[in-house]
């Protein structure tokens, strides 16, 4: 164990020993180096002659640039082509933290860490798994989940997905099934993924359901479990109905219990329609935190990042930070939300009015996000998908014997044709 890792572990143990017990073996070993190349480079900052930096500078001290590259960057490339700090640009981290607090007013300003920048949300999930998952651990998740969880949690880190039925008989979120999973077996480390709006179903719990989920995690913690809540907020903010919980469930868990560690993994990919920027964030909260604790956890995240991607795109971080400073940002974002909301309402009207659909397809509950899922009532979803593609020139995703439909990428004018094609293909396969 490195002496630097030992020091971080001591800080974490002193502040909240339960969180130290949540760390994986790799999480306990990892640290962000404060000595060596990084420290010596920092010490040389401002020196008349600085031969420490591993980038190429021209003879006037500017960043070397290819005209064919820099000509595409408004304002030039000096501030955008160099490396970003390993934990992310400080101004962007501060800005995103402020936006988290604004969007989640239930949070205490001093009750969360400063977000660490990752190479998109997928990398954020990977970095969190690095810190908390050991081989053989179980990860509790609904039976409808993003398939990349298999790659990240199972194949990369050796954990096992432990699923429960997402919906109950009343077509609500199955809080009873979640409770059974969390409270089964002896007390120990329990890892749970909470992804709302859910991919693939497009479902977000109601206000009452979200509070029930938080109560269940607190109950599990009260019984001696150390609960790691990995909160996948990829589609945060895209909620289309009243009565649905509009804050992140992170806000209900951040200060809920000293045995609960809430790990919010989010980013601008879907929130700000910036898929190719490949920027994400990881933010941590617990009831026994504090500045030293959060600093140590950020350092461990930073070590994971330093040892994998090194740092995230300086270009992406700079462009996003500039956007967040723009007075037009909020208005532009609202305009895009309204486009998705209009499509959502049109789909609701289509499904409500076309009663004949009910013989062959049935929608799972949905109220948010990018997607909805249709249960194929006769025949196989994969057969319907192939029929749609080959005979109706229409593409959807088949998974879990469901059809996942992305209305996020379907123009409003084509929605009626899309669902009519799905109905016809399902009828053809099942008829």
C-alpha positions, 0 to 999 in steps of 0.5 A: 500500500502506498503511503499516499493511499494510506493517508487517504484511507486514514482520512476516510476512516476518521471521518466515516469508517463505514465508507472505508469498508465500502471501498474495494481492494483497488479503491483502498489501494488507489490514490492521486499522486501528490509527489513525482512528476505532477508535484515537481511540475507544479513546483516549477510553475512560474519558473523562468525556464520550465522544462517539466511540462510534457507538452510541446511549446513554441519558442515564444512559450505558446502551445504548438498548434497545427493551423489546420486544427486551430483554424477551427477553434474560435479564439485560438487554441492556447486554452483548449489544446493543452491538457486539462487537470486530471480531476477536471477544469476547476471552473467547470467543476465549480459550475457543475456543482452549482448547477447540481445544487440549483436543480436539487434544492433539497441538497445542503451546499456543504453536503456534497463533494466537488464533482470530478470530471470523467470521460463521459458518464460511462467512464464515471460508472467505470471509475465508481465501480473501480472504487467500490466493486470487488470480484464476486460482489452483487450489484442490485438493479431492476430487471430493465437496465442499460446493457453496458452495466454488464460490460462495466460491472460484470465483465470488467470488474467481476461483479454479478447483477442481482435483478428484481422486477422493476414494476409491480402489479399496479404498474408502479415502481416495485419498492417491495422487490427492492426492499426484499433484495436489500434486506436479504442475507446478513448485513454487509456491503450492499451496492444498488444502482438507481437509474431514473429516468430509466434506460430502457423503459423511460420511467421515473418514480413518483414523488411517493415512490422516490421517498419510499426508495430512500426510506428502504435504503435508510432501513437497510442502513439501520440494520447494519448494511453499508449501502453504496447507491450508484445513481445513474442520472444520464437522463436527469431533468427529462420528466414529462408528467406532474407528480413525478420526482423531478430532483435526483434521488441523490438529493434524498440520499445525500444526508440520509445516513452515515452508512449510505454513500450516494454516488451521483454519476451524470453529465451533459451528454443528454442533459445538454444535448452534447453526446460527442463532448464525452464529459461526465461527472462523479459527485459523492455525498454521505451523512458523515462527510466534511471537507477532508473526507470529500477531498480524500474521495476526490483524490481516489477518483482522481487516481482512478482517472489518472491511471486510465484516461489521464484526464478528460477532453480539454476541448469538451470542458472548455466548450461546455463551460463557455455554454454555461456562461451564455445568457442564452443557455437556459432558453436554448435548453428549454426549447429542446425539452419542449420538442421532446415533451411534444413528442411524448404527448403525441405518443400518449395520444396515439397509444390512448386512441388506437385501441386495436394496438392492445391485442398485439403490443402493450406499453410499459409505464413511461413518463420521462427520458428518451425511450419507451418499451412495448411488450410484444403480446404474441410472437417474439420481439426480435421477429417483430424487429426484423419484420419492421426493418425488412418490410416496413423500413423501420428500426427499433431495438429488441431486448428483454423480449420488448421493443425499445422505441427512441422517440428522442430520435424520431421526428414528430411528423413520423410518430404516427407512422412509426407506431402504425408500422410497429402494430402492423409488424406485431400483428403480422408476426403474431397473427 
